[in-house]
Amino acid sequence: MRFGIRLHVIVRETEEEAWRDAETLISRVDDATIARAQQVFARMDSHGQSRMKALHNGSRESLEISPTLWAGVGLVRGGAGTALVGDTDTVAERMREYEELGIDTFIFSGYPHLEEAYRFAELVFPKLGVNSQPVTVGPSASPFGPFGGEIIASAERPPFETRRERVAG
């Protein structure tokens, strides 16, 4: 049995930059928009969505739910609404802590999608010993997983199996 985690990520060269950009991400979302989104989510028959609401209770006041884990995205986005936020070393260390708990697959995304994917690869991959060159295995290998996510890995088995969402259009 294997375990994975799905998170957004906001990684910057400094903690201050990361937290500033996290706040900027939701800075233009007004309280009425948050309330409408929360009403929609409340009608969902999803245990995960109920737990997400319990993390922030529809409020901007306490969005850091544990060190480096921020629930701001979940105010207006259904599904995965938490993000790892921090500098390069902090995010890499948190990933290692998750790995020690038995998580071996990470599914990350960020906003804007492409820019955050590049930033993550440039800043965090070297800290994890991951080569950012896609791996091909045989002539018919596809760089995309079964759900369209681009698979990025090193030639040797990296400490993490990292996947990046592909932006469609």
Sequence and secondary structure as in RCSB ss.txt:
>XXXX:A:sequence
MRFGIRLHVIVRETEEEAWRDAETLISRVDDATIARAQQVFARMDSHGQSRMKALHNGSRESLEISPTLWAGVGL
VRGGAGTALVGDTDTVAERMREYEELGIDTFIFSGYPHLEEAYRFAELVFPKLGVNSQPVTVGPSASPFGPFGGE
IIASAERPPFETRRERVAG
>XXXX:A:secstr
  EEEEEEEEEESSHHHHHHHHHHHHTT  HHHHHHHHHHHHTS  HHHHHHHHHHTT STT EEETTEE GGGG
T SS   EEEEEHHHHHHHHHHHHHTTEEEEEEE SSHHHHHHHHHHHTHHHHT   S    STT  SB TTS E
EE  SS  SSEEEE     
